[in-house]
Amino acid sequence: MSLAIKTLSSSLISLVIKFFERGLGLISTLVLARILTPSDFGIVAIITIFIYLFETISSAGTEQYIIQKKYVSNDDLNSAWTLDIILRTLLSIIFFCCGPLLANFYELKEITYVCWVISPWLLISALNNPGLFLLKKKQNYIPIMKLAIIQKSISVALVIIMAFIWKNYWAMIVGLLLSAILKCIGSYVINEYRPKVTLVKIKEQWNFSKWILSKGIIGYSRAQADNFIISAFQGVTAIGIYHTFKYVATMPAAQVLGPASEPLLASFAEDSHDRDKLRHKFKLAVLTLALLALPITMFMYSFSAEIVYVLLGEQWMKHESVFKAFSLLFLAFILGGISSQILIVVGQLKPLFLYNVLTLLGTVALLLFYRNESFELMANYRSLFEIIATLTLLLYCCFILRCSIRSFFILILPLCISNYAVYLAVSTLINMMSLPSIFILIFGFLLYSFFYFCCLFISYQLYYKKTSEGVHLAYILKPIVIKLFKKTTIKNHIEKT
């Protein structure tokens, strides 16, 4: 199997994993939105802001360190595992002690107890088998997929049951702990590696990880700055609504397509010293992800009202404009993620850190300036700023790889034109219909998919088959499409007989 086929296959399996995980997570959110109140979601949002901040602080980039290394020894794996345990144990204790401080800040005494209960989550996640890193490095995602399906299915089922019984936020808090425990146990079932405590390679890893760690802290702070500011200035109910919309709108990008591009890091690392190949892979990756992300972004933006009504219910419709604004973040998150991976591979960690610092400061300044405005308006400014920042990062990647900016944007232009044309056509047809929201959403999806594939076919015939990236992508996709078609044909034949 060629490296390109193997990378794409790994990406597709990773996509299936995250699609299943977040699909169940989304289903859980939709069910809980009809059982719990926005205030319940607000308390959970506040806790997750800080617990994931501590998780980011305790993350030493061990996974990236193992994956990018050409040769990995047992000492490398054991040292990575040990470093994680040390950092996350310390952070678990600190988070436990921060409970009363957060409760005083938000004037909600129940936050203290929630912090105490959830604090072991950090340590449990550190105990995961580092053998999972080897599976990802070898792009063997099948065992990981099986674990993810079992783990998520059990945890979501338990959360929904607890929500029906307790009817409060504790269902989601306990669900987080149970999910971490299941993953930890499962990681030792699917991989035979058994880690040992050692500090042999700690220094070597830290030299790599310090910039990854700094980037992670700044990047997370930038992503969550709006949540923190809104929770601080506009209250628990406001952050509950804001955070829920942001999660639903950006979930496919942050939790599905983003992680699905993880195998690309290993692929990029293979050609880190060959700028011609790396430049080609970068353009191919951007083209592939834009091929998927652009239509999803446009569909969510076009049908925001129907999506909110169907997924969350009528009580959330008042703030539908927040979802519309956040739908624009989808493409920005995807392209920003692939740009960051390229800069990590070519050793541009300091410029990447500086980018995250500047965008964090810009985000905070912008949101503080509008802190007394409605969170609907803040969502619009937040999305616009992220789009501008992502385009800037893409331009810098083009500069580092000596990639023509003109040729780069011409490569994406047919996709942009295709999506805009489909948006106009589908909007016109849908406006002529008078149907319930669920049927509008279904017909809209079918129409959008049909017109989009037609436009893609035309774009390929007129332009993409003349480009190396278009030909390469078609070469990769062709055997996969043929294989799926054959399976469908055989299945239909069996059913008929």
N, C-alpha and C positions, 0 to 999 in steps of 0.2 A: 504494500500500500504506500503511495507517495506521501510525502510530508504534508502537502496541501490537502489531499483527501483526508488524511488522518486528523489534521488540525480542524478541518470543517466538520468531520464526524464527531470529534470531541466537543466542538462548539455546539453542535446540534443536541448531543446527549446532555451537555451542561444546560442547554436551553430547556430541554424536557424536564430536568431536575428542578430548575428554578420555576418553570411554568407550573409544574405540579405543586411545589411548595407554596408559591405565592398565590396560585389559584385557590388552594384550600384556605390560605390565609385571608384572601379576599372574601371567600364564602363565609368564613368565620366573622369577618368584619361586618358583612352585610346582615348576617343573622343577629349579631350583637347590637347593631345600630337600631334594630327594632325592639330590643329588650332593654338596653341600657340608655342612659341619658347622655347628652353632650358633656355634662359635668363629669360623669364617670370616665368618658373618653379623655377629658381634660386632665384628670388625675393621672391616668396611665400615660398620657403624652408627656407630662412633666417628669414622671419617673424615668421613662425611656430616654428622654433627652439627656438626663444626667447619667444613667447607667451605661448608655452607649458611649457617652463622653469618656467615662472611666475605662470602658472596654477599649476605646481607641487609644487612650493614654497607655494602657497596659500592653497594647499590641506592638511588638517589636519588629514587625515585618518578617516574621519567621517563615511564613509560607512563600513570600516573594523571594526570600533569601535562598531557600532550598530549591525552588523551581528554576531560578536563574543560574544556579551553579551547574557547571558542566559535569563535574563528578561529585557525588554526595556520599559521605562515609557515615557510619553509625555515630561517630562523635559529632558530626554535624547535626544529625537528627536529635540526638540526646541533649546536646547543648541548647538547641532551639526549644525543645520541650521544657528543659529546666529553667531557661530564661523566662518563658511564659508563666510557669508556675510561681516563680519568685515575684515577678511584677504583679500578677493578678491577685496573689495572696495579699500583698501590701495594699493594693487598691480596694480589695474587698473590705478590709478592715477600715480603711479611710472612708469608704462609702457608707458603711454601717454607722460610723460616728457622725456623718454629715446629715443623718436623718432629722434630728431636732432642728438643725440650722435651716434646712429647706422648709420644714414645717413652719418655722417662725417667719421666714421670708414670704411664703405664700399664705400665711395665716390659716393653715389647714393642718390640724394636729394629726389627722389620719396618715399624712405623708410620712411621719416618723415610723409608724409600724410597717408601712409598705417598704420603706428603705431597708428596714431590718430583715424583712422576709426575703427580699430579692437580692440582697448583697452576696449570698453564696453563689449566685449565677456566674460571677466572674471566675471564681476558682474552679467551678465545675467545667466551664468551657476550656480552661487551661489544661485540664486532664485528658483532653481528646488525644487519641493515638496519632503521633506525628507521621505514622505510616501513610496517612491520608495524603500527605504532601507528595510522597513518592508516587502514589496512584495518579495524582494530578500531573506530576512531572512527566510520567510515562503516557499521559493522556488516556489513562484507563478509567473512564468515568462510570462504567457499568455498575460496579459494587457501590459506588457513592450514590448513584441514582436509586438503587434498591433501598439503601439505608434511608435516604431522604424521603422516599415514598412512605415507608413504614413509620418513620419518626413523625412526620407531619400528619399523617392520617390519624394516628393515635392521639397526638397532642390536640389537634383541632377538635376531634370528637369529644375529648374530655373537657375542653374549654366550653364548648357549646352546652354540654350537659350541666357543668357547674354554673353557667350563666342562667340557665333555666331554673336551677335550684336556688342559687344565692341572689340572683338579680342585682348584682353590683360589680364593681371593678375588680374584685378579688379573683374572679374567674380568669381574667386575662393575666394577672400577676402570677398566680399559681401555674397557669399554662406555660409561661415563659420558663419557669423552673423545670417543669416536667419535660419540656422539649429539650432543654440542655442535658438533662440526665439521660434521656433516651439516646441522644446523639453520642454522648460519651460512651455509654455501654456498647452501642452498635459499632462504634469505630474500632473496638477491639475484636468484634465478631467478624467483620469483613476484611480485616488485615491482620496477619500473623505477627507483625513486628511488635516487640515489647520494649518500650523505652526504659532507660536507666538515668538516674540523676548524675550529671557530670557538668563540669565547667570548662572542659578542655578547649572548646572553640568559641567560648563566650566573647572574647575580645574581638576575634575576627568577624563574628556576626554583628557585634555592636557597631563596628566601623561602617558596615553596610546599613544597619538598621536605624542609626541615629537620624539620618535624613528622612527615611521612610516614616519613622515615628513622628518627627516634627511635621512632615507633610500631612500625615494622617490626622494629627491633632488640629492643625490649622484648617485642613479640608473639612473635617467634621464640624468644627466651629463655624465655618463659613456656611455649610449646609443647614446647620441648626440655629444660626443667629436669629433668623426671623421667628422661629418657634419660641426661643427664649425671650425675645423682646416683646412679643405679643402676650406670652404668659405673664410677663412682669408688669405690663402696662394695661392689659385689657381683660385679664381675669381667666379663670379656669374654663368657663363655658366657651369663651372666644377661642382659646387655644384648642379646646376639644373639637370645635367645628373646623378650624383652620388646619389642624394637624390631620384630621380624618380626610379632608379633601385632598390635601397634599399627598397623603399616603396612597389614596386610590388613584390619583392622576399620575403620579410618578412611579408607582409600583412596577409597571412593566419595564421601565427604563432602569431604575435603581436595583431591582431585584430579579429581573428576568434577562433582558438583552445585555445588561452590563455584565453580570456573572457569566453569561454565555460566551462573552468575549475573552474570558480568562485564559483559555488555551492559546490565544493569540500571543500572550506574553512569552510562553515557551517557544512559539514559532518565531517571534521577533528575535529572541535571544540567539537562535541558531545562526542568524545572519547579521548580528550586531556589528561585525567588522566589515561587512560588505554593504556600502551605502546604496549601491544600485539595486540590489535585491531588497534591502530594507525599505527603500523608497517605493518600490513596486508593491511590496506587501502592505505598506501603510495606505497607499491609495486604494488597493484592493479591499482592505478591511473597512475603510471609510465608505467605499461604494457599497459593500455588502450590508453594512449596518444602516446606512442611509436608505437603502432599498427597503428595509423593514421598518425603520423608525419614522420616516417621513409620512407614509400613509396612516400609521397609527396616530401620529400627532394630529394630522389633519382630520381624521375621523373623530377623535375625542373632542377637538375644538368645534367641529361642525355639529355634533350631536351631544353637546355637554348637558343640555337640559334633560334630554331623554335618558342619558346615562345616569345622571343623579337621581332622577325620579324612579327609575327601574331598580337601581342598585341600593340606594339608601332610603328612599321613601319620600313622601310629600313633606315631612317635617324639615327636610334639609334643602328644599327647593329655594327657599328665601335667599340662600347664599350661593346659588349655582354659579355665579360669575367668578367665584374663587376657583372652582374646578376648571372653568374655561381658561383662566389665566395660567394655572399650573399645568395644563395640558401642553403648553409651549415648552415646558422644561424637559419634556421627554427627549426630544432630539438633542438638546443642549447637554443633558447628562450623558447620553450615549457617546457623542463626539468628544466631549471633554474627557471621558474615561479612556478612550482609545488614544487620544493625544498624550495623556499622562503616561500610559504604558510605553509609548514610543520614547518619551523623554527619559523614563527610568532605564530603558534598555541602552540608550546611547550615553548614559551617565550624566544627563543634565538634571541632577537632583537639586542643586542649588537654585537654578533658575525656576524650577518647578515649585520649590519651597517659596521663593520670592513671589511667584504668581499667586499662590494660595494666600500668602500674607496680605498682598495688595487687594485681592478680591474680597478677603475677609473684612479688611478695613473699609473698603468701599461699600460692602453690603451693610455693615453695622452703621456707618455714617448715614447712608440712605434711609434705612429703616428708623433710626433714631430721629431723623429730620421729620419723618411722617408718623411718628409714634402716636400722635393724638388723632390721626385720621382713621378711617374705617379699615379693618383688616382686608376688606375687598380691594381697596385701593393699594394697600401695601403689597398684596399678592401680585398685582399687575406690575408694579415697579420692580419687585423682586425678580419676576420672570424676565423682564426686559433687560435688567442688569446682567443676569446669568447668560442670556443669549449673546450679548456684546462681549462678555468675558471669554466665552467659549470660542467665538470667532477669532478673538485675539490670540488664544492659545493655538488654534489651528494654523494661523499665519506663522506663528513662531516655529511650529513643527516643520512647516514647509521650508522656512529659512534654514533650519538646522540640517534638514535632509537635502538641501539644495533642489527643492522641488518647485517647479514653476507655479506660481500662484495662479496665473491665468489658466494653465492647463488643468490645475487642480479643480478650480471652480467650474470650468467648462465640463469636466467629468461629472459633476453633480447637477449641472444646470438642467439636463433633460429630465431628471427625476423631479426637480422642483416644478418644471413646466407641466409635467404629467400629472402631478398631484394637484396642482392648482386647477388644471382643466377638469379633472375628475371631481374636485370639490364643487366647481360651478355646475357641472352636469347633474350631479347627485342632488345638490341643494335645490336646483330648479325642479327636478322630478318629485322630490319629497314634499316640497311646498304645495304641489298639486294634489297631495293626498290628505285625507282626513281620517287618521287612524289612531288607535291608542298608542301610547309611548313605546310599549314593548314591540309592537308590530312595526312602528316607524324605525326602531333601532335594528330590527332583523332585516327589513327590506333595505334600509340604508347600508348595512354591512354587505349584503349580497350585491347590491348595485355598485358600491364602492370597489369591492373586490373584482367584479367583472370588468368594470371600466379601467381599473388600475392595471390588471393583467393585459388588457388590450393595448394600453398606452406603453407598457413595458415592452411588449412584442414589437411595436412600431419603433420605439426608441432603440431597441437592439438592432433592428434591421437598418435603420437610418444612420445610427452613430456608433453604438457600443461594439458592434462586431468589427469596427475599424480600430478599436483601442486594445492594447495588450491586457488591460485590466478586465474589460468586458469579455474578451475571448477566454481569459483565464477563469473568470467566474462561471461562464457558460460550460467550460470544460469540467469544472468541479461539480456543478449542479446536475449536469446531464446524466451521469450514472445513477445518482440518487433518485432523480425523477423517474428514470426508466425502471429502477428497482421497485419503487413505490407503485408504479403503474402495473408492473407484472404481478406484484402481490395482490393488488386490488382485483386484477383480472382473474387470477387463480381463485381468490376467495369467492368472487361472483360465480365462477364456473362450478365450484364445489357446492355452493348454496343451491344452484339450479338443479344439480344432479342429485 
